[in-house]
Amino acid sequence: MLREFLRGAAQVHVLHHAAEGDVYGAWMAGELRRHGYEISPGTLYPMLHRMEETGLLVSRGEVAEGRTRRLYAATDAGRSQLALVRAAVAELADEVLPAGERPKRRRREPTRAEGGKA
């Protein structure tokens, strides 16, 4: 059960960051590692491709340091799904976490697209 939960949570992390701005695989792997996820390239890249195939992400190639890398951004459908997931996570936390352990609700910062900072 925990493994499935964490797999889904990794996708939420990807979608969250891709909604804030373009991400690429190596950066995303580092960000996930920073949050305690040990995810191999053999798991991460197929996940990114599946998320693109299902319409949550869109990608484009960019040359950086002489190499082409794939940048991913959230689609409108991806942002809509992220909003639904955020609501579900908030409800889940309210239900399963004891009152003293619930994180304080943060005010959502505007995304870059909404005029927020990067």
C-alpha distances in whole Angstrom, upper triangle without the diagonal:
4,5,5,6,9,10,11,12,14,16,17,19,20,21,23,25,26,27,29,31,31,28,28,26,27,27,24,23,24,23,20,21,22,19,17,16,17,17,20,23,21,18,20,23,21,19,22,24,21,21,25,25,24,26,24,26,29,31,34,36,38,40,39,41,42,39,37,34,32,31,28,29,27,29,30,27,24,26,26,22,22,23,21,18,20,21,17,16,19,19,15,17,20,18,15,17,20,24,25,22,21,23,26,26,28,30,29,31,33,32,35,36,36,39,36,36,34
4,5,5,6,9,10,10,12,14,15,16,18,20,21,22,24,25,27,29,29,26,26,24,25,25,21,20,21,20,16,17,19,16,14,12,14,15,18,21,20,17,18,21,20,18,21,23,21,21,25,25,24,26,23,25,28,30,33,34,36,38,37,38,40,37,35,32,30,29,27,27,26,28,29,27,24,25,25,22,21,23,21,17,19,20,17,15,18,18,15,15,19,17,15,16,19,22,23,19,19,20,24,24,25,28,27,29,31,30,33,34,34,37,34,34,32
4,5,5,6,9,10,11,13,14,15,17,19,20,21,23,24,26,27,27,24,24,21,22,22,19,17,19,19,15,16,18,15,13,11,12,12,15,17,16,13,15,18,17,15,18,20,18,19,22,23,22,24,22,23,26,27,30,31,33,35,34,36,37,34,32,29,27,27,25,26,24,27,28,26,23,24,25,21,20,23,21,18,20,22,19,17,20,21,17,18,22,20,18,19,23,25,26,22,22,23,26,26,27,29,28,30,31,30,32,33,34,36,34,34,31
4,5,5,6,9,10,11,13,14,16,17,18,20,21,23,25,26,26,23,23,21,23,23,19,18,21,19,16,17,19,17,15,13,14,13,16,18,17,13,15,17,16,13,17,18,16,16,20,20,19,21,19,21,24,25,29,30,32,35,34,36,37,34,32,29,26,26,23,24,22,24,25,23,20,22,22,18,18,20,19,15,18,19,16,15,19,19,16,17,21,19,17,19,23,25,26,23,22,23,26,25,26,28,27,29,30,28,31,31,32,35,33,33,31
4,5,5,6,9,10,11,12,14,15,16,19,20,21,23,25,25,22,23,21,23,22,19,18,20,18,15,16,18,14,14,12,14,14,17,19,19,15,16,19,18,15,17,20,17,17,20,21,19,21,19,20,24,26,29,31,32,35,34,36,37,34,32,29,27,26,23,23,21,23,24,22,19,20,20,17,16,18,16,13,15,16,13,12,15,15,12,14,17,16,14,16,19,22,23,19,18,19,22,21,23,25,23,25,27,26,29,29,30,32,30,30,28
4,5,5,6,9,10,10,12,14,15,16,18,20,21,23,23,20,20,18,19,19,15,14,16,15,11,13,14,11,10,8,10,10,14,16,16,13,13,16,16,13,15,18,17,16,20,21,20,21,18,20,23,24,27,28,30,32,31,33,34,31,30,26,24,23,21,21,20,23,24,22,19,20,21,17,16,19,18,14,15,18,15,13,16,17,15,15,19,18,16,17,21,23,23,20,19,19,22,21,22,24,23,24,26,25,27,28,29,31,29,28,26
4,5,5,7,9,10,11,13,14,16,17,19,21,22,21,18,18,16,18,18,14,13,16,15,11,13,15,13,12,9,11,9,12,14,14,10,10,13,12,9,12,15,13,13,16,17,16,18,16,17,20,21,24,26,28,30,29,31,32,29,27,24,22,21,19,19,18,21,22,20,17,19,20,16,15,18,17,14,16,18,16,15,18,19,17,18,21,21,19,20,24,26,27,23,22,22,24,24,24,26,24,25,26,25,27,27,29,31,29,29,26
4,5,5,6,9,10,11,12,15,15,16,19,20,20,18,19,17,19,19,15,15,17,16,12,15,17,14,14,12,14,12,15,16,16,12,12,15,14,10,12,15,13,11,15,16,15,16,14,15,19,20,24,26,28,30,30,32,33,30,28,24,22,21,18,18,16,18,19,17,14,16,16,13,12,15,14,10,13,15,13,12,15,16,14,16,19,19,18,19,23,25,26,22,20,20,22,21,22,23,21,23,24,22,25,25,26,29,27,27,25
4,5,5,6,9,10,10,12,14,15,17,19,19,17,18,16,18,17,13,14,15,13,10,13,14,11,11,10,12,12,15,17,17,14,13,16,16,12,14,17,15,13,17,19,17,18,15,16,20,21,24,26,27,30,29,31,33,30,28,24,22,20,18,18,16,18,20,18,15,15,16,13,11,14,14,10,11,14,12,10,13,15,13,14,17,18,16,17,21,22,23,19,18,17,19,18,19,21,19,20,22,20,23,24,24,27,24,24,22
4,5,5,6,9,10,11,12,14,16,17,17,14,14,13,14,14,10,10,12,10,7,10,12,9,10,7,10,9,12,13,14,11,9,12,13,9,11,14,13,12,15,17,16,17,14,14,17,18,21,23,24,26,25,27,29,26,24,21,19,17,15,16,15,18,19,18,14,16,17,14,12,16,16,12,14,17,15,13,17,19,17,17,21,21,20,20,24,25,26,22,21,19,22,21,20,22,20,21,22,20,22,23,24,26,24,23,21
4,5,5,6,8,10,10,12,14,15,15,13,14,13,15,14,11,12,14,12,10,13,15,13,14,11,13,11,14,14,15,11,9,11,11,8,8,11,10,8,12,14,12,13,10,11,14,16,19,21,23,25,25,27,29,26,23,20,17,16,13,13,12,14,16,14,11,13,14,11,10,14,14,11,12,16,14,13,17,19,17,18,21,22,21,22,26,27,28,24,22,21,23,21,21,22,19,20,21,18,20,21,23,25,23,23,20
4,5,5,6,9,10,10,12,14,15,13,15,15,17,15,12,13,15,12,11,14,15,12,14,12,15,14,17,17,18,15,13,15,15,11,11,15,13,11,14,16,14,14,11,12,15,17,20,23,24,27,26,29,31,28,25,22,19,17,14,13,11,14,15,13,10,11,12,9,7,10,11,8,9,12,12,10,13,16,15,15,18,20,19,20,23,24,25,22,19,18,19,18,17,18,16,17,18,16,18,19,20,22,20,21,19
4,5,5,6,8,10,11,13,13,11,13,13,14,12,9,11,12,9,7,11,11,9,12,10,13,12,15,16,17,14,12,14,15,12,12,15,15,12,15,18,17,16,13,13,16,17,20,21,22,25,24,26,28,25,24,20,18,15,13,13,12,15,16,16,12,12,15,12,10,13,14,11,11,15,14,12,15,18,17,17,20,21,21,20,24,25,25,21,19,17,19,18,17,18,15,16,17,15,17,18,20,21,19,18,16
4,5,5,6,8,10,11,10,8,10,10,12,10,7,9,11,9,8,12,13,12,14,12,14,12,14,14,16,13,10,11,13,9,8,12,12,9,11,15,14,14,10,9,12,13,16,18,19,21,21,23,25,22,20,16,14,12,9,9,9,12,15,14,10,11,14,12,10,14,15,13,13,17,17,15,18,21,20,20,23,25,24,24,28,28,29,25,23,21,22,21,19,20,17,17,17,15,16,17,19,21,19,19,16
4,6,5,6,9,10,10,10,12,13,15,14,10,13,15,12,12,16,16,15,17,15,17,16,18,17,18,16,13,14,14,11,10,13,12,9,11,14,12,11,8,8,11,13,16,18,20,23,23,25,27,24,22,18,15,13,9,8,6,9,11,11,7,8,10,9,7,10,12,10,11,14,15,14,17,19,19,19,22,24,24,24,27,28,29,25,23,21,22,20,18,19,15,16,15,13,14,15,17,19,17,18,15
4,6,5,7,9,11,10,13,14,16,14,11,14,15,12,12,15,15,13,16,15,18,17,19,19,21,18,15,17,18,14,13,16,16,13,14,17,16,15,11,11,14,15,18,20,21,24,23,26,28,26,23,20,17,14,12,10,8,11,12,13,9,8,11,10,7,10,12,10,10,13,14,13,15,18,18,18,21,23,23,22,26,26,26,23,21,18,19,16,15,15,12,12,12,10,12,13,15,16,15,15,13
4,5,5,6,8,7,10,12,13,10,8,12,12,9,10,14,13,13,16,15,17,16,18,18,20,18,14,15,17,15,12,16,16,13,14,18,17,16,12,11,13,14,16,18,18,21,20,22,25,22,20,17,15,12,10,8,8,12,14,15,11,11,14,13,10,13,16,14,13,17,18,16,18,21,21,21,24,26,26,25,28,28,28,25,23,20,21,19,17,17,14,13,13,10,11,13,15,16,14,13,10
4,5,5,6,6,9,11,13,11,9,13,14,12,13,16,16,16,19,17,19,17,19,18,20,18,14,14,16,13,11,13,14,11,11,15,15,13,10,8,9,10,13,15,16,19,18,22,23,21,18,15,12,9,6,5,5,9,11,12,9,9,13,12,10,13,16,15,15,18,19,18,20,23,23,23,26,28,28,28,31,31,32,28,26,23,24,22,20,19,16,15,14,10,11,12,14,16,15,14,12
4,6,8,9,13,15,17,15,13,16,17,15,15,19,19,18,21,20,22,21,22,21,23,21,17,18,19,16,14,16,17,13,13,17,16,13,10,9,11,13,15,18,18,21,21,24,26,24,22,18,16,12,9,6,5,8,9,11,8,6,10,11,8,11,14,13,13,16,18,17,19,21,22,22,25,27,27,27,30,30,31,28,25,22,22,20,17,17,13,12,11,7,9,9,11,13,12,13,11
4,7,9,13,15,17,14,13,16,16,14,15,19,18,17,21,20,22,21,23,22,24,22,19,19,21,19,16,19,20,16,16,20,19,17,14,12,13,14,16,18,18,21,20,23,25,24,22,18,16,13,11,8,8,11,12,14,12,10,13,14,11,13,16,16,14,18,20,19,20,23,24,23,25,28,28,28,31,30,30,27,25,22,21,19,16,15,12,10,9,5,6,8,10,11,9,9,7
4,6,10,13,15,12,12,16,16,14,16,19,18,19,22,21,23,21,22,21,23,22,18,18,20,18,15,17,19,16,15,19,19,16,14,11,12,12,13,15,14,17,17,20,22,20,18,15,13,9,8,6,8,11,13,15,13,12,15,16,14,16,19,18,18,21,23,22,23,26,27,26,29,31,31,31,34,34,34,31,28,25,25,23,20,19,16,13,12,8,7,8,11,12,11,10,8
4,7,10,12,10,10,14,15,13,15,18,18,19,22,20,22,20,20,18,21,20,16,15,18,16,13,15,17,14,13,17,18,15,13,10,10,9,10,11,11,14,14,17,19,17,14,11,9,6,5,5,8,11,14,16,13,13,17,17,16,18,21,20,20,23,25,24,25,28,29,28,31,33,33,33,36,36,36,33,31,28,28,26,23,23,19,17,16,12,11,12,15,16,15,14,11
4,7,9,7,6,10,11,10,12,15,15,16,18,17,18,16,17,15,17,16,13,12,15,14,10,13,15,13,13,17,18,16,13,10,11,9,11,11,11,14,13,16,18,15,14,10,8,5,5,7,9,13,16,17,14,15,18,18,16,19,21,20,20,23,24,23,25,28,28,27,30,32,32,31,35,35,35,31,29,27,27,26,23,23,20,18,18,14,13,15,18,19,17,16,12
4,6,6,6,9,10,11,12,14,15,17,18,16,17,14,14,12,15,14,11,10,13,12,9,12,15,13,13,16,18,17,15,12,12,9,10,10,10,12,11,14,15,13,11,7,6,5,6,9,12,15,19,19,16,18,21,20,19,22,24,22,22,26,26,25,27,30,30,30,33,34,33,33,36,37,37,33,32,29,30,29,27,27,24,22,22,18,17,18,22,22,21,19,16
4,5,5,6,9,10,10,12,14,15,16,14,14,11,11,8,11,11,7,7,10,10,8,11,13,13,13,16,18,18,16,13,13,11,12,12,13,14,13,15,17,13,12,8,7,8,8,12,14,17,21,21,17,19,22,21,19,23,24,22,23,27,26,25,28,30,29,29,32,34,32,32,36,37,36,33,31,29,31,29,28,28,25,24,24,21,20,22,25,25,24,22,19
4,5,5,6,9,10,11,12,15,15,14,13,11,10,8,12,12,9,10,13,13,12,14,17,16,17,20,21,21,19,16,17,14,15,14,14,14,13,14,16,13,12,9,10,10,12,15,17,20,24,24,21,22,25,24,22,25,27,24,25,29,28,26,29,32,30,30,34,35,33,33,36,37,36,33,32,29,31,30,28,29,26,25,25,22,22,23,26,27,25,23,19
4,5,5,6,9,10,11,13,14,13,14,12,13,11,15,15,11,12,16,15,13,16,18,17,17,21,22,21,19,16,17,15,15,15,14,15,13,14,17,15,14,11,11,10,11,13,16,19,22,23,19,20,24,22,20,23,25,23,23,26,27,25,27,30,29,28,31,33,32,31,34,35,34,31,29,27,28,27,25,26,23,22,22,19,18,21,23,23,21,19,15
4,5,5,6,8,10,11,12,11,12,10,11,10,13,12,9,10,13,12,10,14,15,14,15,18,19,19,16,14,15,14,16,16,16,17,16,18,20,17,16,12,12,10,10,12,14,17,20,20,17,18,21,19,17,20,22,19,20,23,23,21,24,27,25,25,28,30,29,28,31,32,32,28,27,24,26,25,23,24,21,20,21,18,18,20,22,23,21,19,16
4,5,5,6,9,10,11,9,8,7,8,8,11,10,7,10,13,12,11,14,16,15,17,20,21,21,18,16,18,16,18,18,18,19,17,19,21,18,17,14,13,13,13,15,17,20,23,23,19,21,24,22,19,23,24,21,22,25,25,22,25,28,26,26,29,30,29,28,31,33,32,28,27,25,27,27,25,27,24,24,24,22,22,24,26,27,24,23,19
4,5,5,6,9,10,9,9,9,11,11,14,14,11,13,16,15,15,18,20,19,20,23,24,24,21,19,20,19,20,20,19,20,18,18,21,19,19,15,16,15,15,17,19,22,25,25,22,22,25,24,21,24,26,23,22,26,26,23,26,28,27,26,29,31,29,28,31,32,31,27,27,24,26,26,24,26,24,23,24,21,22,24,26,26,24,21,18
4,5,5,7,9,9,10,10,13,13,16,15,12,14,17,15,14,18,19,18,19,22,23,22,19,17,19,19,20,20,20,21,19,20,23,21,20,17,16,15,14,15,17,20,23,23,19,19,22,21,18,21,22,19,19,23,23,20,22,25,24,23,26,28,26,25,28,29,28,24,24,21,23,22,21,22,20,19,20,18,19,21,23,23,21,19,15
4,5,5,6,5,7,8,10,12,14,12,10,13,15,13,13,17,18,16,18,21,21,21,18,17,20,19,21,22,22,23,22,23,25,23,22,18,17,16,15,16,17,21,23,22,19,19,22,20,17,20,21,18,18,21,21,18,21,23,22,21,24,26,24,23,26,27,27,23,22,20,22,22,21,23,21,21,22,20,21,23,25,26,23,21,18
4,5,5,5,6,7,10,12,15,13,12,15,17,15,16,19,20,19,22,24,25,25,22,21,23,22,24,24,24,25,23,23,26,23,23,20,19,19,18,20,21,24,27,26,22,23,26,23,21,24,25,21,21,25,24,21,23,26,24,23,26,28,25,24,27,29,27,24,24,22,24,24,23,25,24,23,25,23,24,26,28,29,26,24,21
4,6,7,9,11,14,15,18,17,15,18,20,18,18,22,23,21,24,27,26,26,23,22,24,23,25,25,25,26,23,24,27,25,25,21,21,20,19,20,21,25,27,27,23,23,26,24,21,23,25,21,20,24,24,20,22,25,23,22,25,27,25,23,26,27,25,22,22,19,22,22,21,23,22,21,23,22,22,25,27,27,24,21,19
4,6,9,11,14,16,19,16,15,18,20,17,18,22,22,20,23,26,25,25,22,21,24,24,26,26,26,28,26,27,29,27,27,23,22,21,20,20,20,24,26,25,21,21,24,21,18,21,22,18,17,21,20,17,19,22,20,18,22,23,21,20,22,24,22,19,18,16,19,19,18,21,20,20,22,21,22,25,26,27,23,22,19
4,6,9,13,15,17,15,14,18,20,17,19,22,22,21,24,26,26,27,23,23,26,25,28,28,28,29,27,28,31,28,28,24,24,23,22,23,23,26,28,27,24,24,26,23,21,23,24,20,20,23,22,18,21,23,21,19,23,24,21,20,23,24,23,20,20,18,21,22,22,24,23,24,26,24,26,28,29,30,27,26,23
4,6,9,12,14,11,11,15,16,14,15,19,19,18,21,23,23,24,21,21,23,23,25,26,26,28,26,27,29,26,26,22,21,21,19,21,21,24,26,25,21,22,24,22,19,22,23,19,19,22,21,18,21,23,21,20,24,24,22,21,24,26,26,22,22,20,23,23,23,25,24,24,26,24,26,28,29,30,27,26,23
4,7,10,12,10,10,14,15,14,16,19,19,19,22,24,24,25,23,22,24,23,26,26,26,27,25,26,28,25,25,21,21,21,20,22,23,26,28,27,24,25,27,24,22,25,26,22,23,26,24,22,25,27,24,23,27,28,25,25,28,30,29,25,25,24,27,27,27,29,27,28,29,27,28,30,32,33,30,29,26
4,7,8,6,6,10,11,10,12,15,16,16,18,20,21,22,20,19,21,20,23,23,24,25,23,24,26,23,22,19,18,18,18,20,20,23,26,25,21,23,25,22,21,24,25,21,22,26,24,22,25,27,24,24,28,29,26,26,30,32,31,27,27,26,28,28,28,30,27,28,29,26,27,29,31,32,30,28,25
4,5,5,6,9,10,11,12,14,16,17,18,20,21,23,21,20,21,20,22,21,22,23,22,23,24,21,20,17,17,18,18,21,22,25,28,26,23,25,27,25,23,27,27,24,25,29,27,25,28,30,28,28,32,32,30,30,33,35,35,31,31,29,32,32,31,33,30,30,31,28,29,30,33,34,32,30,27
4,5,5,6,8,10,10,12,14,15,16,18,20,21,19,18,19,17,19,18,19,20,19,20,21,17,17,14,14,15,15,18,20,23,26,25,22,24,27,24,23,27,27,25,26,29,28,27,30,32,30,30,34,34,32,33,36,38,37,34,33,31,34,33,32,33,31,30,31,27,28,29,32,33,31,29,26
4,6,6,7,9,11,11,13,15,16,17,19,21,20,18,20,18,20,20,21,22,22,23,23,20,19,16,15,17,17,20,21,24,27,25,23,25,27,25,24,28,28,25,27,30,29,27,31,32,30,31,34,34,33,33,37,39,39,35,34,33,35,35,34,35,33,33,33,30,30,31,34,35,34,32,29
4,6,6,6,9,10,11,12,15,16,17,19,17,16,18,18,20,20,22,24,23,25,25,22,20,17,16,17,16,19,19,22,25,23,20,23,24,21,21,25,24,22,24,27,25,23,27,29,26,27,31,31,29,30,33,35,35,32,31,30,32,31,31,32,30,30,30,28,28,29,32,33,31,31,27
4,6,5,6,9,10,11,12,14,15,17,15,14,15,15,17,17,19,21,20,22,23,19,18,14,13,14,13,15,16,19,22,20,17,20,22,19,19,22,23,20,22,25,24,22,26,27,26,26,30,30,29,29,33,34,34,31,30,28,30,29,28,30,27,27,27,24,25,26,28,30,28,27,24
4,5,5,6,9,10,11,12,14,15,14,13,13,12,14,14,16,18,18,20,21,17,15,12,10,12,11,14,16,18,21,20,17,20,22,20,20,23,24,22,24,27,26,25,28,30,28,29,33,33,32,32,36,38,38,34,33,31,33,32,31,32,28,28,28,25,25,25,28,30,29,28,24
4,5,5,6,9,10,10,12,14,14,13,14,13,16,17,19,21,22,24,24,20,18,15,13,14,13,16,16,18,21,19,17,20,22,19,20,23,23,21,24,26,25,24,28,29,28,29,32,32,31,32,36,38,38,35,33,32,34,33,32,33,30,30,29,26,27,27,30,32,30,30,27
4,5,5,6,9,10,11,12,11,11,13,13,16,17,20,22,23,25,25,22,19,16,14,14,12,14,14,16,19,17,14,17,19,16,16,20,20,17,20,23,21,21,24,26,24,25,29,29,28,29,33,34,35,31,30,28,30,29,28,29,26,26,26,23,24,25,27,29,28,27,24
4,5,5,6,9,10,11,9,8,9,9,12,14,16,19,19,22,23,19,16,13,10,10,8,10,11,13,16,15,12,15,17,15,15,19,19,18,20,23,22,21,25,27,25,26,30,30,30,30,34,35,36,32,30,29,30,29,28,28,25,25,24,21,21,22,24,26,25,25,22
4,5,5,6,9,10,10,8,9,9,12,14,17,19,20,23,23,19,16,14,11,12,10,12,13,14,17,15,14,17,19,17,17,21,21,20,22,25,24,24,27,29,28,29,33,33,32,33,37,38,39,36,34,32,34,32,31,31,28,28,27,23,24,23,26,28,28,28,25
4,5,5,6,9,9,9,11,12,15,17,20,23,24,27,27,23,20,17,14,15,12,14,13,14,16,14,12,16,17,15,16,19,19,18,21,23,22,22,25,27,25,27,30,30,30,31,35,37,38,34,32,31,33,31,30,30,27,28,27,24,25,24,27,29,29,29,26
4,5,5,6,5,6,8,10,14,16,19,22,23,26,27,23,20,17,14,13,10,11,9,10,13,11,9,12,14,11,12,16,16,15,17,20,19,19,23,24,23,25,28,28,28,29,33,34,35,32,30,28,30,28,27,27,24,24,23,20,21,21,23,26,25,25,23
4,5,5,6,4,6,7,11,14,17,20,22,25,25,21,18,15,12,11,8,9,9,9,12,11,9,13,15,13,14,18,18,17,20,22,22,23,26,27,27,28,31,32,32,33,36,37,38,35,33,31,32,30,29,29,25,25,24,20,21,20,23,25,25,25,23
4,5,8,8,9,10,14,16,20,23,24,28,27,24,20,18,15,15,12,13,12,12,14,12,12,15,16,15,16,20,19,19,22,24,23,24,27,28,28,30,33,33,33,34,38,39,40,37,35,33,35,32,32,31,28,28,27,24,24,23,26,28,28,29,26
4,6,8,10,12,16,19,22,25,27,30,30,27,23,21,17,17,13,13,11,10,12,9,9,13,13,11,14,17,16,16,19,21,20,21,24,25,25,27,30,30,30,32,35,36,38,35,32,31,32,30,29,29,26,26,25,22,24,22,24,27,27,28,26
4,6,7,10,14,17,20,24,25,29,29,26,22,20,16,15,12,11,9,7,9,7,7,11,11,10,13,15,15,16,18,20,20,21,24,25,25,27,30,30,31,32,36,37,38,35,32,31,32,29,28,27,24,24,22,20,21,19,21,24,24,25,24
4,7,10,14,17,20,23,24,28,28,25,22,19,15,14,10,9,6,6,8,6,4,8,9,8,9,12,13,13,15,17,17,18,21,22,23,24,27,28,28,29,33,33,35,32,29,27,28,25,24,24,20,21,19,17,18,17,19,22,21,22,21
4,7,10,14,16,19,21,24,25,22,18,15,12,10,6,5,4,5,9,8,6,9,12,11,11,15,16,15,17,20,20,21,23,25,25,26,29,30,30,31,35,35,36,33,30,28,29,27,25,25,21,21,19,16,16,15,18,21,21,21,19
4,7,11,13,17,19,22,22,20,16,14,10,8,6,5,6,6,10,10,9,12,14,14,15,18,19,19,21,23,24,24,27,29,29,30,33,34,34,35,38,39,40,36,34,32,32,30,28,27,23,23,21,17,17,16,19,21,21,22,19
4,7,10,13,15,19,19,16,12,10,6,5,4,6,9,10,13,14,13,15,18,18,18,21,22,22,23,26,27,27,29,31,31,32,35,36,36,37,40,41,41,38,36,33,34,32,30,29,25,24,22,19,18,17,20,22,22,22,19
4,7,10,13,16,16,13,10,8,6,5,7,9,12,13,16,17,16,18,21,21,21,24,26,25,26,30,30,30,32,35,35,35,38,40,39,40,43,44,44,41,39,36,37,34,32,31,28,26,24,20,19,18,22,23,23,23,20
4,7,10,13,12,10,6,6,5,6,9,12,15,16,20,21,19,21,24,24,24,27,29,28,29,32,33,32,35,37,37,38,41,42,42,42,45,46,46,43,40,38,39,36,34,34,30,28,26,23,21,21,24,25,25,24,21
4,6,10,10,8,5,5,6,7,11,13,17,18,22,23,21,23,26,26,25,28,31,30,30,34,34,34,36,39,38,39,42,43,43,43,46,46,46,43,41,38,39,37,34,33,30,28,26,22,20,20,24,24,24,23,19
4,7,6,5,4,6,9,10,14,16,20,22,25,27,25,26,30,30,29,32,34,33,33,37,38,36,39,42,41,41,44,46,45,45,48,48,48,45,43,40,41,39,36,36,33,30,29,25,23,23,27,27,26,25,21
4,5,5,6,7,10,11,14,17,21,23,26,28,26,27,30,30,29,32,34,33,33,36,37,36,38,41,40,40,43,45,44,44,47,47,46,43,41,38,39,38,35,35,32,29,28,24,22,23,27,26,25,23,20
4,6,8,10,13,14,18,20,24,27,30,32,29,30,34,33,32,35,37,36,36,39,40,38,40,43,43,42,45,47,46,45,48,49,48,45,43,40,41,40,37,37,34,32,31,27,25,27,30,29,28,26,22
4,7,10,13,15,19,22,25,27,31,32,30,31,35,35,33,36,39,37,38,41,42,40,43,46,45,45,48,49,48,48,51,52,51,47,46,43,44,43,40,40,37,34,33,30,27,28,32,31,31,28,25
4,6,10,12,16,19,23,25,29,30,27,29,32,32,31,34,36,34,35,39,39,38,40,43,42,42,45,47,46,45,49,49,49,45,44,41,42,41,38,38,35,33,32,28,26,27,31,31,30,28,24
4,7,10,13,16,20,22,25,26,24,26,29,29,28,31,33,32,33,36,37,36,38,41,40,40,43,45,44,44,47,48,48,44,42,40,41,39,37,37,33,31,30,26,24,25,29,29,28,27,23
4,6,10,13,17,19,23,23,21,23,26,26,25,28,30,28,29,33,33,32,34,37,36,36,40,41,40,40,43,44,44,40,39,36,37,36,33,33,30,28,27,23,22,22,26,26,26,24,20
4,7,10,13,15,19,20,18,20,23,22,21,25,26,25,26,30,30,29,32,34,34,34,37,39,38,38,41,42,42,39,37,34,35,34,31,31,28,26,25,21,20,20,24,25,24,23,20
4,7,10,13,16,17,15,17,20,20,19,22,24,23,24,27,28,27,29,32,31,32,35,36,36,36,39,40,40,36,34,32,33,30,28,28,24,23,21,18,16,17,20,21,20,19,16
4,7,9,13,14,11,13,16,16,15,18,20,19,20,24,24,24,26,28,28,29,32,33,33,33,37,37,37,34,32,29,30,28,26,26,22,21,19,16,15,15,18,20,19,19,16
4,6,10,11,9,10,13,14,13,15,18,17,18,21,22,22,24,26,27,27,30,32,32,32,35,35,36,33,30,28,28,26,23,23,19,18,16,12,12,12,15,17,16,16,14
4,7,8,5,6,10,10,9,12,14,14,15,18,19,19,21,23,24,25,27,29,29,30,33,33,34,31,28,26,26,23,22,21,17,17,15,12,12,11,14,16,16,17,15
4,5,5,6,9,10,10,12,14,15,16,19,20,21,22,24,25,26,29,30,31,32,35,35,36,33,30,28,28,25,24,23,19,18,16,13,14,12,14,17,18,19,18
4,5,5,6,9,10,11,13,14,15,17,19,20,21,23,24,26,27,29,30,31,34,34,35,33,30,28,28,24,23,21,18,18,15,13,14,11,13,16,17,19,19
4,5,5,6,9,10,11,12,14,16,17,18,20,21,22,24,26,27,28,30,33,33,35,32,29,27,28,24,23,22,19,19,18,16,17,15,16,20,20,22,21
4,5,5,6,9,10,10,12,14,15,16,18,20,21,22,24,25,26,27,31,31,32,29,26,25,25,22,21,20,17,17,16,14,15,14,16,19,19,20,19
4,5,5,6,9,10,10,13,14,15,17,19,20,21,23,24,25,26,29,29,30,28,25,23,23,20,18,17,14,14,13,11,13,11,12,16,16,17,17
4,5,5,6,9,10,11,13,14,16,17,19,20,22,23,25,26,29,29,30,28,25,23,23,20,19,18,15,16,15,14,16,14,15,18,18,20,20
4,5,5,6,9,10,11,12,14,15,16,18,20,21,22,23,27,27,29,26,23,22,22,19,19,19,16,17,17,15,18,17,17,21,20,22,21
4,5,5,6,9,10,10,12,14,15,16,18,20,21,21,25,25,26,24,20,19,19,16,16,16,13,14,14,13,16,15,16,19,17,19,18
4,5,5,6,9,10,11,13,14,15,17,19,20,21,24,24,25,23,20,18,18,15,14,14,11,13,13,13,16,15,15,18,17,19,19
4,5,5,6,9,10,11,12,14,16,17,18,20,23,23,25,23,19,19,19,16,16,16,14,17,17,16,20,19,18,22,21,23,23
4,5,5,6,9,10,10,12,14,15,16,17,21,21,23,20,17,16,17,15,16,16,14,16,17,17,20,20,20,23,21,23,22
4,5,5,6,9,10,11,12,14,15,16,19,19,20,18,15,13,14,11,12,12,10,13,15,15,18,18,18,21,19,20,20
4,5,5,6,9,10,11,12,14,15,18,18,20,18,15,14,14,11,13,13,12,15,17,17,21,21,20,23,21,23,23
4,5,5,6,9,10,10,12,14,17,17,20,18,14,15,16,14,15,16,15,18,20,20,24,24,23,26,24,26,25
4,5,5,6,9,10,10,11,15,15,17,15,12,11,13,11,13,15,14,17,19,19,23,23,23,25,23,24,24
4,5,5,6,9,10,10,13,13,15,13,10,9,10,8,11,13,13,16,18,19,23,24,22,25,23,24,24
4,5,5,6,9,10,13,13,16,14,11,12,13,11,14,16,16,20,22,23,26,27,25,28,26,28,28
4,5,5,6,8,11,12,15,13,10,12,14,13,16,18,18,21,23,24,28,28,27,30,28,29,28
4,5,5,5,9,9,12,9,7,8,11,11,14,16,17,20,23,23,27,28,27,29,27,27,27
4,6,6,8,8,11,10,7,9,11,11,14,16,17,21,24,25,29,30,28,30,28,29,29
4,6,8,9,12,11,10,12,14,14,18,20,21,24,27,28,32,32,31,33,31,32,32
4,7,9,12,10,9,12,15,15,19,21,22,25,28,29,32,33,32,34,32,33,32
4,6,8,6,6,9,12,13,17,20,21,24,27,28,31,33,32,33,31,31,31
4,6,5,6,10,13,15,18,21,23,26,29,31,34,36,34,36,33,33,33
4,5,6,9,10,13,16,19,21,24,28,29,33,34,33,34,31,32,32
4,6,8,10,13,16,19,22,24,28,30,33,35,33,34,31,32,32
4,6,9,12,15,18,20,23,26,28,31,33,31,33,29,30,29
4,6,9,12,15,17,20,23,25,28,30,28,30,27,27,27
4,6,9,12,14,16,20,21,25,27,25,26,23,23,24
4,6,10,12,15,18,20,24,25,24,24,21,22,23
4,7,9,12,15,17,21,22,20,22,19,20,21
4,6,9,12,14,18,19,17,18,15,16,17
4,6,9,12,16,17,15,15,13,15,16
4,6,9,12,14,12,13,10,12,14
4,6,9,11,9,10,7,9,10
4,7,8,6,7,5,8,10
4,5,5,6,5,7,8
4,5,5,5,6,6
4,5,7,9,10
4,6,9,11
4,7,9
4,7
4
